[in-house]
Amino acid sequence: MPSKASEIAEVLQQEERRLLDYPSIAARTRELGFPTSTRTLRFYVSEGILPPPLKVGKSPAFREDQILGMLLSICLMKTRFGRSLNEIKRILHGERGDAATLADKCALLYEEVAHRERLQRVEREWLVDAFFRTLTGELELYPRSRRGQPGARRPAELLITELLDDLDTVAKWTRDPQGEWSWTSPEEVLIDHRKEDGMSKPLSGYAASAKSHPRVTPLSPPDGAVCTESARRREEQFLERFDRNLGRIGRIYSPLEKRTYPVKASSLDPEIVDPYQRVVGILKALERYDRVLLDSLPHDRSTSYAFPPAGLFGRKKAKLVLAGIVRSPIEVLARAGGALEPLGREPLLEAVHEHLRGETTYHVFGVLSTVGWEPRLFDQPPRGENFSVVLIEPLTGGGWRLGDSLPKKLAEIRTVFDPEEFGEKVSRTFYRIMENAELSIPGGHVEVDPFLETIGVNREVLKAALDQVEQEDSRVRMTSVAGRDILKRDRY
């Protein structure tokens, strides 16, 4: 007969076998496809995202089923839904040992968001937002059996089918006389009904919190990021202006032939490339394929014009090619809804080499990054024996920055790739001067050169803008002090 002590020892040994130390956790998460380093584990514990570990000898450890469920949940909430660590911490503190169920519910929610093509973007955003606000107790509509009761919900209580059912039967799409559609979420409808019934207290804190606490969803970008729709608009505007500007220049110089070609808008024959299927492939690989998302993303399109243009007897061998090319971090935009980091040299050179046609053709590439370029690229844009590059990027607050490696005789081509017309630059500069805080103070001033660099215009634009400023406020003028040009507001 085994002694009581040996029985207790066996139980403890079995319990120990279910514990994993930090290196073992890191190895298991790598095997399971959501790698978590020992450094990240320590960070999660120090920040209170994970509970304090147990001790096995001198090593910290967690129960295997508990820690793997929690780390999978963290991975899904961060990478699939863009939730902040503070929100994840609140959810994990409220799940009360239900980590495996939380991971299952997150995976199920992702499947619904990724594969329900009939849902519009705003409906997907609400579905994700409502799920997580229910877990934190901010939304008190679900489950229906506890509707209106305060407090966080456990993952096991929350039925995603109830949220989807309310999307189908409670939410409302309405169309105004101008043909514009608007959407009312399930909670807004339910709160409105509650008010109509004479109940002043709303079902949740949603009405107050939605205004003061903007949330990150899998389809909305983090603060300061370039969103998908903005990147798509920039792509379209750039290519549209490129087409229009080219028809205005009259003639164009070919460096290899040392001759000029006439440019007639009526004879231009664009070659348009839209790598639509590549974007579809990216979305399917991310398990995010959705027609609405596809239509809101940029596609890395390009438009090329060859000279001499095609004549009566067909197209001649191109001696000169002008191409407007767009590059965006499509995978990042598709996954997160926005991008914070600018593009570097590698995607720029890839764009150049994809469009080169041969050594006997000279190429001028205008390459727009919808999320901006790394600043060092403007110091020395790429240039080769048979190509030069114009870099284009959007500026914060409006406007565009251009940098180029054009030969002197092609300098005027730069304007072909500028998405902003002269009058638009003047208007933007006028408003930047009028809204400048320093120039609103008597005696206040700003240096001209840094100001022009910040807003991406030249002195010709500034002069035209100052003519407009003078009509509104004659005390703002340009002057020179110690060899530096400044914009200044006179004291009197």
C-alpha angles and dihedrals in degrees: 000000000000115000122244089249093056090049091053090046090053091051091050091049091051090049090050091051088059091056124091126201121216098271090048091050090050091051094047094048090051090053092048096049103252102088115201119183125220088246090056090048091054090048092051091050094046091050092049094244089121121039119251110284126242121248124246103184102309095333124096113232143172134211106266099231093045099047096043091051092049095047092048089051091050091049093051094045093049103039103030101034106022095231118169121246090244091057092044089052091053092048094049091048089054099044093080101206094325097115096131092051091048090053090049092050092048090051091049092048091051091052090053093047095045101043108031096095094177092066116095120228095257090052092052091050091051092047093055094041093049092049094055096039088054091055091051093045096245092115117049101185099095139104091029090223088066098035111154094011115125124238142064120295128229116239090243090060096052116089113196088199088068092056091047091048091054090050088057101040109022108032116083135215114201132182124213125216090266090059096252117142124222130184131217115201123228093252093051090051092048093047091049090051090050091054091047088055090057097255109136097189112084123227092246143002089260099111093056100036099047092068098047102035113050110194135216114235129180089260100042122075127240118258113292095015127128105248125219095253092050091050090049092050091050091051092051095044094049095050093043092052091044090057092047097044094051092059090058104055099081099211140012133212122233109209097198094050095032091223138105131243124209114241116214119177091216093057099045113118112192124206106212123196121191111175091203095151092053090057090048088052091051092051093048092048088053090045087237101112109150130147093225092051091044091054093048095052126085112246102208090249126179139195122204133190122197127205131243088040123223115288136191091293097048134266120333124214107285116250096175131025128190115193133182107206130183127204127187135165090251096173092052092046091049094048101042105019091239145035130228102180123078121231121262139212098286099065089042093055091044089056091049096049093045090061102040111116104187146307095274092058124077115218132201111192123193104195120190122196107200089205097041134259129267105270094238091065090068090058091066117004114199118273133177139179091271104025144047130188138223112200118209128188135165118250125225108258094024138301133069139266120220130192127172149183094209122151113246094256090055096048093110090059088073090078090059089068096045109110092198125073124223094254091051090052091051092050092048092048091048091055093045090055094046092047096044108121094211092053091052090067119082105252093014119138145177129202113253102221098052089043092053092046092051094053096035102236136119133236093266089061091044092053092052091047092050090054087059092043091054090060090055101035120008093189093073112082144145119254140158125249123180091343094309125110114229139177108232140182112220117232094227 
